[in-house]
Amino acid sequence: MAEVISALDAVDVRFPTSRDLDGSDAMNPEPDYSAAYVVIRTSADRQGFGLAFTVGRGNDAQVAAIEALAPLIVGLRVADVLSDLGGFSRMLTGDSQLRWLGPNKGVIHMAAAAIVNATWDLFGRIEGKPVWRLLAEMSPQQLVDLVDFRYLEDALTPAEARQILERALPGRTARQADLLARGYPAYTTTPGWLGYTDDKLVRLSKEAVSDGFGHIKLKVGADLDTDIRRLRLARETLGPDARIAIDANQAWGVQQAIEWLQPLARFEPYWIEEPTSPDDVLGHATIRNAVAPIKVAAGEHIHNQVMFKQFLQAGALDVVQLDACRVAGVTENVAIILLAAKYGVPICPHAGGVGLCEMVQHLAMFDYVAVSGSTDGRAIEYIDHLHEHFVQPVMIRDGRYLAPTGPGIGAQMKPESVDAYRWRGDHR
């Protein structure tokens, strides 16, 4: 009998990171890093793992959204799903009644991401390959077939996407070997959470340098005097050559962002991340024009590929920070990577959350091997939180991500961690 998807489990997992203010920023002062954790099971007793990242309350709503999508996939033939992952993604995001809740945004879209990523994880396990290799070894036409071009063709046509991929073909093998030998550049947000003391900021910044990181990120946006003091401390600690990015997490209006950044510019921040509403395309463009040479970065809250298209068309971004599970998972992120390549904007993925480092590394590594062919101006975010709960945690050496070699996307949690941190309403 044909192998089918026999079940989908969704579990509410929450880690009490608010206790030490890990993950704290101007808009999320006390986050509890959480995962709506998905396990897809097949009739052949195989599994795929994925998740949607949240920051505490509301994770139960995210689990409910995943469960609402489950009837669409239970009973599907595994071979049919894996042979048309583009069609599978469009089926999940296109259900007419559930689509109404977005469309293509919010908890219903993130639910699709968790399921799509779990499906890619299943695919990697069946093939015995990490997802970055699955993608990097696909033909240009197979990759183009993943993309839904319906709302993209005014910016990127299938023919243009295929040309981008074909240009990168000659160097794929050499870049894959380089990736396995040297890894991929990383930057770290570990020193920069807003709730940390000055002493902790300085100590962790020094540790970042000793660990090989030449690029860190600080949270800003709650108080200008505090931002000036903390940025000065970081610059004094790291010296003039290190890159220091700053992240406002959407705290400002457009004019406020421009004014707030003026006294911070003396410390030469490399980029300002999420300076205003993640929906404000023209606002980002205005800020970018006003604050150059400070770069403008965003993406972790940009809902879908159409919005990324508009940001790029408007010249609103210097850095694309795609997220593994804000848009509809691996499949939609392939479209965003191709859009970024078309417009020549580097990708520096967002990974500030539970499981995001494990998953998003595959997207950046695929981009290097098979799309942009470059790591110039590119780095994957790294945070030193919660990796011990994953079966295949990220590996960092000398400030670089080591390419994962195990099968799948890396989202599988240890069963004992799921059991220990499963939300039971006990308000840990």
N, C-alpha and C positions, 0 to 999 in steps of 0.2 A: 504493500500500500504506500501511496505517496506521503512523504513527510509534510505535516501541516503545523501551523502555529496552534498549539493546543491551549495555551493560557497566557495571560498577562497579569503579573502582580505589581501593584504600586504601594510603596511603603513610605510613611511619613517619618523621616529621620532628621533629628535636630541636635546640633552640637552647641553647648552653652558658651560660645566664644565671647559673649558680652561680659563675662566675669572678669576677663583681663583686658577688655576693650580691643581685642584683636579684630581687625576689620572696621574699626570706627572711622567715620569721616563726617563731613559737614552735614550731610543729609541722613546718615544712618549712624547716630551716635552710639547705639548699643545693639549691634546686630548679633543674631544667633545663626551662624552659618548652617544652612539646612538643605536637604535634598529630598525631592519627590523621586524616590528611587524605583526604577523599573527593572523587572526581570521578565523577559520573554522566554517562554518554554515551548519546545516542539514535541511532537509525538515520537521523535527518535531520541528523546531525553537529552536534547541539546539546549543550551541557554545563551541569551544575549543580554547585556547589562547596559543601562543608560540612566540618566537622571536629568532633572531640571533643578537648577540652583535657586534658592530663595534665602531670605535672611530672618526667618522665624515665623511669626504669625502670618497666616495666609498659605503656609505650606500644605495645610489640609485642603484648601481650595485647589491648589495645584494638583494634589493627588486625585481629587474628585474629577478634575478636567481630564486627567489621563485615563481614569476609569470610564469616563464617558466615551472616549475614543476606542476603548478596548474591543467592543463588539464589531468594529469595522475590520479588525485584523484577525481575530480568533477564527480559525477554520481555513485561512488562506494557505495555499500550497507554498511551502518555503521556496521551492525552485522558481515559482512564478514571481514571488516577491524579489528575490535576489537577482533575477534576470532583468528586472525593470524597476530599479530603485527610484528612478525619476518619476515613473508613473505611480509607484507606491506613495511617495511623498505627496504628489498632487492629489491622490485619493484621500489621504489623511487631512490635508488642509482644505480640500474642496467640498467636503460634505456640506450640503446646502444649509441644514439647520444649525449645525455646530459652527460652521463658518460665520454665521450671523453674529456670533459672540466676538469675533475679531473685527473684520476679517483679517487674517494673517497678522495678528498682534495679540499681546496679552497672554493670559494663562492658557487659552486654548491653543495658541501657536507654540508656546513653550511645552505644552503637553505633547504636541506633535514632535517637537525636538527630542524629547526624552525617548519617545518610541522609535523615531528614525535613527537616533544614535544607537539605541539598543539593537536595532536591526543591522546596522553596519558592524556592530560588535559581534553579532551572531555570524555575519558574513566572514569577518576576519578569523573567527574561531574555526569555521568550517574550512577555510582556505589555509589556515595555519600561518597567517600573516598579520602584522600590525596594520591598522587602517591607513596610515600614511603610505605604506608600500602598496596596498590594494589600489589606492588612488593613483599613485605615481607610476604604476605598471599598466594602467588602462590606456587604451588607444585614445587619440584625440577625439574620434567620433563617439566612443563610449562615454567620455567625459561630457561632451556637448549634449549627449542624449539625457544626461542627468538634469539638465537645466530647463526650467520653465521660462521661456523667452517671451511669454505673452505681453508682459508690461515692460520689457527691457529693450525691445528691438530699436527704439529710437536712440538708444545709447550703445547697445552691443547686439550685433546680429549673430546668428549661429555661425556664419562664415567667418566673421571676425574672431569669434572665440576659437574656432578651429585653427585659424592662422596663428593665434597666440600660442596655442598648444603645439602646433607643428614646428614653430620656430624654436621651441625648447627641446624638441626631441633629440637633437644630436648630442647634447650634453647630459642627458638623464643618467646614464650609467656612471659617469665620472662624478656627478654631484651626489648620487646615492652613496658611492664609496666614500666621498669626502664627509658626508653627513654621518655615516657610521663611524668614521675614524675620529672626527673632531667635534661632532655635535652641532648644536644650533645656538646662536647668541641669546643670552637671557638678561633681563634687568630685574631688580628686586624691589618690591614694595614693603618688604618686611620691616625696615626701620621707620616707615613713614606714617603709621596710623595716627589719626588725630588725637586720640586719647592717651597716647604715650607721653611720658615725662620727657623733659629735655635730656636728662641723663640717659634715659633709655634710647632716645633718638641718636645721641652721639655714640653710645656703646654699640648699637646695632649697625650704625653706619661704618664704624671702624671694622666690625666683623664682616660686613659686606665687602669691603676693600680686600681684607685678608682672604676672603673666599673667592676672589677673582672677579667680582662685579665692578664694572666701571660706570655703571648707570643705575641710579636709584630713583624712587618716586616718593614724594611727600604729599600728604593730603593737606588741602588749604580750604579757605572759604568761610570759616566760622567767625574769625576775628582777625583784622588786618595786622594789628600790632603783634599778635602771636605768630602769624604767618611770616612776618619780617624777621622776628627773632629766630624762629625755627629754620628758616631758609638760610639765614646768616650762619647759624651753627652748623648746618649741613655743609655749606660751602667751605667754611673754615676747616671742617673735619676732612672733607674729601679733596680739597685743593681745587685749583682753577681748571683742570683738564677733565674732571669727571662730569658726566651728564647727570643733571638733576631735573627730572620731570616733576610737574606739579599737577594736582587733580582736585578740581572743585566739586565734583560729583553733582553738578547741576545747580549749585547754590545761588548763582547770580542771574540777574537780568542782563541784557546785552550791554547797555551803557555802564552798568555797575561793573561788569567784567572788565571792560576796557579801562575804567578808572582804577580798579583794584590792582590790576596788573602793572600799572605804571611804577609804583614804588618797589615792586618785586623784580622788575626787569634788571636792576643793577646786579642781581645775583645770577643772571644769565640762565634762567630756566630753559630747558631744551624744548619742552612742549607744555601747553596748558590743556588739560584733559577735561572734557565735559564742562565747559565754562558756563553753559546755560541749558535751557530745556533741550532734551535730546530730539524733540520734534521740530525744533526751529532751524530749518535749513538756512534761511537767509540771515538769521541772527548769527549763526556760526561764520558765515561768509563775511559779515560786517566785522566781527571780532577779529577774524584772521587778517583782514586788510588793515585793521587798526593796530595790531600788536606785533606784527612782523618786526624782527626775525624770529620771535617766539612762534613755534609751530602750534597748530591747533589739531587736537586728536579727539576722536569720539568713536563710539560704536557699540559699547556694551549694552546700551539701552536703545539702539536704533532697531526698530521693530522687524524690518524685513528688507528684502533685496531691492524693492522699489524705492524705499527711503535712502538706502545706500546709493542707488543710482542718482537720485536728486542731489544728495550731498556732493557727489563727484561731479555731476554736470554743473553745479553752481560754483565749483571751486572753493568749497567750504571746509575742506579737510586737507591737512598735510600728512596725516597718519590715520589709517583705517584700523580700528580696534575691534575686529569681529569677535564674536563670543560663541562658544560651542553650543549653547542651548538657549539663547535669546531668540534667534531665528530658528527655522525648522531644521536644525541639526546639520549634519555633514552635507546633505544634498544641497540645501539652499546656500550653505557657505561656499560650495564650489562656484556658484554663480557670483557671489560677492568677491571671491578671489579673482575671478576672471574680469569683473568690472574694475577692480583696483588695478589689475595689469593693463587694461585698456587705457586708463587714465594716468598710469605711471605713478600711482600713490602706494607707498610701502605699507605692508601689513605688520602690525605689532599687536598680536592678539591679547585680549583681556583674559586674565586668569585669576582674578581676585575672588576666589570662592572655593567651596568644597568641591573637589573633583575636577575643577576647570583646568588646572595645570595638566592633569593626566590626559584630558581629552583634547584640549586645544593645540597641544604640541603637534598632533597629527596633521592639523590643517596648515600650520606654518611650514612644516617639513615637506608636505606635498607641494605647497607653493614654491619652495626653493628648488625641489627636484624637477618639477614638471610644468611650472607656469612661469614665474618671474625669472628663475634661474639665478637669483641673487639673494644675499643676506645683507647687502648694503642698506644702512638706515633701518634695519629690521632687528627686532628682538622680541622674545616671548616673555610676558610678565611671569614672575615667580614670587610666590609667597610661601613661607615656611610654616604652614598650618595644615594639620589633619591628614597628611600623607600616610601616616601610620595606619590609617583605617582602610587602605586600599591594597588589593592583592598584588597589583603591579604599580607601585608608587613611582613618581617621576624620579629620575636620577640626574643630579647636577654635579658637574665637575669643572672647577676653574671658571665659574660664571657662565657655563654653557649647559644646555639640555643635552643629555646623551640620548640618541635616537632609540626609542623602545624597539625591542626585537620580539617580544611576546605577542601572541595573537590578540586581535580585537582593538578596542579604543581605550582601554584602561579604566573604565568606570566601575568595575566590579569591586564591591566592598567586602571586607571580611565578614562572615556571618556573625561572629561575636560582636563586631562593632554595630551592625544593624540591630542586633538584639539589645545591646546596651543602650543605644541612643534612639531607639524607636519611640516616637512620641506617644505617650499614654495619658497626656493631659495632666501631668504631675507638676508642671511649672518648675522644672529644675532650675 
